[in-house]
Amino acid sequence: MDQFIGIDVKDNGTGIPEEEQPFIFERFFRGNNKKHKVRGLGLGLAFSKMMAKALSGDLLLKESTQEGTIFTIQLPKKAPSL
């Protein structure tokens, strides 16, 4: 029996370049193409991953192509005991 529920979130953007993918969950990281064109602090994915971890889950990059990007949010089916 699988212990996690996975939720896929997909966009239809231009994708994340392969060389930048290892860094996307780091705080304040902004891709080279977005640094001067798009506003933001580079905290969204880092904060989202921290929230998933706080719920005993995870946020993963599943796939990124020129047609879009897919992230998977994994959350436990059963709440962790405190």
C-alpha positions as CSV (number, residue, x, y, z in Angstrom):
1,M,0.0,0.0,0.0
2,D,1.4,3.4,-1.0
3,Q,2.0,5.8,1.9
4,F,1.7,9.0,-0.1
5,I,-0.8,10.8,-2.3
6,G,0.7,12.5,-5.3
7,I,-0.7,15.6,-6.9
8,D,0.7,16.7,-10.2
9,V,0.7,20.5,-11.1
10,K,1.4,21.3,-14.7
11,D,1.9,24.6,-16.5
12,N,2.2,25.4,-20.2
13,G,5.2,27.7,-19.9
14,T,8.5,27.5,-21.7
15,G,10.0,25.0,-19.3
16,I,13.1,25.1,-17.0
17,P,16.5,24.7,-18.7
18,E,18.1,21.4,-17.8
19,E,21.2,23.2,-16.4
20,E,19.1,25.2,-14.0
21,Q,16.9,22.3,-12.7
22,P,19.2,21.3,-9.9
23,F,18.9,24.8,-8.4
24,I,15.2,25.6,-8.6
25,F,14.4,24.8,-5.0
26,E,17.2,27.0,-3.6
27,R,16.2,30.2,-2.0
28,F,16.7,33.4,-4.1
29,F,17.5,31.4,-7.3
30,R,16.2,32.9,-10.4
31,G,16.9,31.5,-13.8
32,N,19.2,33.4,-16.2
33,N,16.3,34.2,-18.6
34,K,14.1,35.6,-15.8
35,K,16.6,37.7,-13.8
36,H,16.0,40.9,-15.8
37,K,12.5,40.2,-17.2
38,V,10.3,38.8,-14.5
39,R,9.8,40.3,-11.0
40,G,10.1,38.2,-7.9
41,L,12.5,37.1,-5.3
42,G,13.1,33.5,-6.2
43,L,11.4,32.2,-3.0
44,G,8.2,30.6,-4.4
45,L,9.5,27.1,-5.1
46,A,11.8,27.1,-2.0
47,F,8.9,28.1,0.2
48,S,6.5,25.6,-1.4
49,K,9.1,22.8,-0.8
50,M,9.5,23.8,2.8
51,M,5.7,23.7,3.3
52,A,5.5,20.2,1.8
53,K,8.4,19.1,4.0
54,A,6.6,20.6,7.1
55,L,3.7,18.3,6.3
56,S,6.0,15.3,6.1
57,G,5.8,15.3,2.3
58,D,7.9,16.7,-0.6
59,L,7.7,18.8,-3.8
60,L,9.5,17.3,-6.8
61,L,10.2,18.4,-10.3
62,K,8.7,15.6,-12.4
63,E,9.3,16.9,-15.9
64,S,10.2,20.1,-17.8
65,T,10.1,20.5,-21.5
66,Q,9.5,23.4,-23.9
67,E,5.8,22.6,-23.7
68,G,5.6,23.1,-19.9
69,T,6.7,21.8,-16.5
70,I,5.2,19.3,-14.1
71,F,5.7,19.3,-10.4
72,T,4.5,16.6,-8.0
73,I,3.4,17.3,-4.5
74,Q,3.7,14.2,-2.3
75,L,1.8,14.2,1.0
76,P,1.3,11.4,3.5
77,K,-2.0,9.6,3.5
78,K,-1.8,9.4,7.3
79,A,-0.9,12.4,9.5
80,P,2.4,11.9,11.3
81,S,2.1,11.2,15.0
82,L,3.5,13.9,17.3
